[in-house]
């Protein structure tokens, strides 16, 4: 039975009194206002007005400190943004960064990874300070494309590695496009290339095939970007098919990913969070990374033109980003007077 969320005391300064949403591009910015005058922001990867209209009824009257049980009242995508905004309020109220509210920091800088498609993008990202790269591979021309397809990827990879220079690390991003046969060949081909991991080689539905890929090669396997239920991660861990878990802030809240990370820690598995949002979601991901002991690396999307979030230093220095130092998420949102 879902947890029964109780209304906050009328004297609670963190009692939520107002909720507003602002659609911008493919994201919605959620602003919550509390009785004590502290505001908090979250980012939601949905612009569905039907879903967004449920937020005021679910959040008004609740304490911003109830960021974990709010998931019992909201769909996962909305819960992610709501949890983000509530923690932003809580951090500002406590005059502390969110990672301190969550018990961190477990580190003082966060390893970053750039998303790239070719050698030219690798060279550009390397000049910006990146030392780890997630290289997207081309879609196979047909199922079970075999050695010719693997050779194409090898050529792409060798050019990318040459552009990066010594000391750089790579992930091969397969986007769940491969058959089990092609994934096995690719994992075997790149054993001596010492990838950080092979990312989402194929769909999660067939755990037997995934376990076979994992068993037959020493190349680490990263999975989880497709998961939409927390129990999916438990299945991957129990079946011993995964070396790196990839929960997404698009679909899971900070609180839920921390629970997933705690489960992964029991299996000695690292966590590399992902998201497809903007700077606000990147800020939340940095606080998440600083609050879990088994964090590995964070992919860093390019900043979208017109992004309204200010104040986050995403400068990459020798492959790392410094943690935000300001209270809450450490950012401000400028919507040009629409907030």
C-alpha positions in Angstrom: 0.0 0.0 0.0 1.4 3.5 -0.9 2.7 5.6 1.9 0.0 8.0 3.2 1.5 11.5 2.8 0.3 13.8 5.6 -0.2 17.5 5.2 2.5 19.7 6.8 1.9 21.7 10.0 0.6 25.2 9.4 3.6 26.5 11.2 6.1 24.5 9.1 8.3 27.1 7.1 8.8 24.4 4.4 5.1 23.9 3.9 4.5 24.3 0.1 2.1 27.2 -0.6 2.4 27.6 -4.4 3.3 25.6 -7.5 4.0 26.9 -11.0 5.2 25.3 -14.2 7.0 26.9 -17.1 7.4 25.0 -20.4 10.6 25.7 -22.3 11.5 23.5 -25.3 11.3 19.9 -24.3 11.5 20.5 -20.6 9.2 22.0 -17.9 10.6 24.0 -15.1 8.8 23.5 -11.8 8.8 26.3 -9.2 7.5 25.6 -5.7 7.1 28.4 -3.1 7.1 27.7 0.7 5.5 29.4 3.7 8.9 30.5 4.9 9.6 32.4 1.6 12.1 29.9 0.1 11.6 28.9 -3.5 12.8 25.7 -5.2 13.2 24.6 -8.8 13.0 21.3 -10.6 13.2 20.2 -14.2 10.7 17.7 -15.7 11.3 16.0 -19.0 7.7 16.3 -20.0 5.4 19.0 -21.4 2.2 17.1 -21.1 -0.3 19.6 -19.7 -2.6 16.8 -18.4 0.2 15.4 -16.2 1.5 18.9 -15.2 -2.0 19.9 -14.0 -1.8 17.3 -11.2 1.2 19.0 -9.5 -0.5 21.7 -7.5 -3.1 19.3 -6.0 -0.3 16.9 -5.1 2.2 19.3 -3.7 0.4 22.3 -2.0 0.1 21.7 1.7 3.0 19.2 1.8 6.3 19.9 3.5 9.3 20.2 1.2 11.1 17.9 3.5 8.8 15.1 2.4 10.8 14.7 -0.9 10.9 10.9 -0.6 7.3 9.9 0.0 6.0 12.4 -2.6 6.8 9.6 -5.1 3.7 7.7 -3.9 1.5 10.6 -5.2 3.1 11.3 -8.6 4.1 9.5 -11.8 7.9 8.9 -11.9 8.8 11.7 -14.4 6.9 14.3 -12.3 8.3 12.9 -9.0 11.8 13.4 -10.4 11.2 17.2 -10.9 9.2 17.6 -7.7 11.9 15.9 -5.6 14.5 18.1 -7.2 12.6 21.3 -6.3 11.8 20.1 -2.8 15.4 19.4 -2.1 16.4 22.8 -3.5 14.0 24.3 -1.0 15.3 22.2 1.9 19.0 23.0 1.0 18.3 26.7 0.9 16.4 26.5 4.2 19.3 24.7 5.8 21.8 27.1 4.1 23.6 24.0 2.7 24.2 22.4 -0.7 21.8 19.5 -1.5 24.6 16.9 -1.3 25.1 17.9 2.4 21.4 17.5 3.1 21.8 14.0 1.6 24.7 13.1 3.8 27.6 13.9 1.5 29.9 14.9 0.1 31.5 11.5 -0.7 33.9 13.4 -3.1 34.9 17.0 -3.9 34.9 16.8 -7.7 32.9 14.8 -10.2 34.3 12.9 -13.1 32.6 14.0 -16.4 32.1 12.3 -19.7 31.3 14.0 -23.1 28.9 12.5 -25.6 30.5 12.4 -29.0 29.9 11.0 -32.5 33.3 11.2 -34.3 36.9 12.2 -34.0 36.2 15.9 -34.6 33.8 16.1 -31.6 36.3 14.2 -29.5 39.0 16.8 -30.3 36.7 19.6 -29.5 35.6 18.1 -26.2 39.2 17.3 -25.3 40.1 21.0 -25.7 37.3 21.8 -23.3 38.9 19.6 -20.6 37.2 16.3 -21.1 39.2 13.1 -20.7 36.4 10.6 -21.0 34.1 10.1 -24.0 30.9 8.2 -24.8 31.2 7.5 -28.5 28.0 6.7 -30.3 28.2 3.9 -32.8 26.3 3.8 -36.2 23.2 1.7 -36.4 23.8 -1.8 -37.9 22.7 -2.0 -41.5 20.8 -5.2 -40.7 20.5 -7.7 -37.8 23.6 -9.8 -37.2 25.7 -7.6 -39.4 28.9 -9.5 -38.4 32.6 -8.7 -38.8 32.2 -6.0 -41.4 30.1 -4.0 -39.1 32.5 -4.5 -36.2 35.4 -3.4 -38.4 33.5 -0.2 -39.2 33.2 0.6 -35.5 36.8 -0.3 -34.9 37.8 2.3 -37.6 35.6 4.9 -35.9 37.0 4.2 -32.5 40.6 4.2 -33.5 40.2 7.7 -35.1 38.4 8.9 -31.9 41.1 7.6 -29.6 43.9 9.1 -31.8 42.1 12.5 -31.5 41.8 12.2 -27.7 45.4 11.6 -27.0 47.0 9.6 -24.2 45.2 9.1 -20.9 41.7 9.3 -22.2 38.9 6.8 -21.6 36.0 5.6 -23.8 32.6 4.2 -23.6 31.0 2.7 -26.7 27.3 3.8 -26.8 25.3 1.2 -28.6 21.8 2.7 -27.9 20.3 -0.8 -27.5 20.5 -1.3 -31.3 22.4 -4.6 -31.5 21.4 -8.2 -31.6 23.0 -10.5 -29.0 25.3 -11.9 -31.7 26.7 -8.5 -32.8 27.0 -7.4 -29.2 29.0 -10.4 -28.3 31.4 -9.8 -31.3 31.8 -6.2 -30.3 32.5 -7.0 -26.7 35.1 -9.5 -27.8 36.7 -7.2 -30.3 37.2 -4.4 -27.8 38.5 -6.5 -24.9 42.1 -5.2 -25.4 40.9 -1.6 -25.9 40.0 -1.4 -22.2 36.7 0.4 -22.6 35.2 1.9 -19.5 32.2 -0.1 -20.6 30.0 -1.1 -23.5 26.8 0.9 -23.1 23.3 -0.6 -23.7 24.4 -3.2 -26.3 20.9 -4.6 -26.7 17.5 -4.4 -25.1 17.0 -5.6 -21.6 14.1 -8.0 -22.3 16.3 -11.1 -22.8 18.4 -11.4 -19.6 19.8 -14.8 -20.7 21.4 -13.1 -23.8 22.7 -10.3 -21.7 24.3 -12.7 -19.2 25.9 -14.6 -22.1 27.5 -11.4 -23.4 28.8 -10.5 -20.0 30.1 -14.0 -19.3 31.9 -14.4 -22.6 33.9 -11.2 -22.5 35.9 -9.1 -19.9 34.5 -5.9 -21.5 32.3 -4.3 -18.8 28.6 -3.9 -19.7 26.6 -0.8 -18.8 22.7 -1.1 -18.6 19.8 0.9 -17.2 19.0 3.8 -19.5 16.0 1.9 -20.7 14.7 1.0 -17.2 11.4 2.6 -16.2 10.8 0.7 -12.9 13.2 0.4 -10.0 12.6 -3.3 -9.9 14.3 -3.6 -13.4 17.6 -2.7 -11.8 17.2 -5.4 -9.2 16.6 -7.9 -12.0 19.8 -6.8 -13.8 21.8 -7.1 -10.6 20.3 -10.4 -9.5 21.0 -12.0 -13.0 24.6 -10.7 -12.9 24.3 -9.1 -16.3 25.6 -5.6 -15.5 28.9 -3.9 -14.5 27.7 -0.3 -14.5 24.2 0.8 -13.7 22.8 3.8 -15.7 19.7 5.2 -14.0 18.3 8.4 -15.6 17.1 11.5 -13.9 14.6 11.8 -16.7 12.6 8.9 -15.1 13.8 8.6 -11.5 14.1 11.1 -8.7 17.3 11.8 -6.8 15.8 9.9 -3.8 14.9 6.9 -5.9 18.3 6.8 -7.6 20.0 6.9 -4.2 18.1 3.8 -3.3 19.1 2.1 -6.6 22.7 3.0 -5.9 22.5 1.5 -2.4 21.2 -1.7 -3.9 24.0 -1.7 -6.5 26.6 -1.2 -3.7 25.6 -4.5 -2.2 26.7 -6.2 -5.5 29.9 -4.0 -5.8 28.5 -2.3 -8.8 29.2 1.3 -9.7 26.6 3.8 -10.8 26.9 6.3 -13.7 23.8 8.5 -13.8 22.5 9.9 -17.0 19.9 12.5 -18.2 18.9 14.3 -21.3 17.8 17.6 -19.7 19.4 21.0 -19.3 21.6 22.7 -16.8 19.2 22.4 -13.9 19.2 18.6 -14.3 23.0 18.6 -14.5 23.1 20.5 -11.2 20.9 17.9 -9.6 23.1 15.1 -11.1 26.2 16.7 -9.6 24.6 16.7 -6.1 23.5 13.1 -6.6 27.1 12.1 -7.6 28.5 13.7 -4.5 26.0 11.9 -2.2 26.6 8.2 -3.3 29.8 6.3 -2.5 29.6 4.1 -5.6 29.3 6.9 -8.2 31.6 6.4 -11.2 31.1 9.1 -13.9 28.5 11.6 -15.1 27.8 12.2 -18.8 27.6 16.0 -19.4 25.1 17.1 -22.2 26.0 20.2 -24.2 24.3 23.3 -22.9 21.2 24.1 -24.9 20.9 27.7 -26.3 18.4 29.7 -24.3 18.8 27.5 -21.2 17.4 29.8 -18.4 19.5 28.3 -15.6 22.4 30.4 -14.3 25.2 30.1 -11.8 26.4 26.5 -12.4 30.1 26.3 -13.3 30.4 23.3 -15.7 34.0 24.0 -16.6 35.7 20.6 -17.0 39.3 20.6 -15.7 41.4 17.5 -16.5 38.2 15.5 -16.7 36.4 16.7 -13.6 33.8 19.3 -12.5 33.9 21.0 -9.1 30.8 20.6 -6.9 28.4 23.5 -6.5 29.1 25.5 -3.3 25.9 27.5 -2.9 22.9 26.3 -0.9 20.2 24.2 -2.5 21.0 23.1 -6.0 23.3 26.1 -6.3 21.7 27.7 -9.3 19.2 30.4 -10.3 16.5 30.2 -13.0 15.9 33.3 -15.1 12.6 33.1 -17.1 12.5 36.7 -18.0 9.9 37.8 -15.4 7.6 34.8 -16.1 8.5 33.0 -12.8 
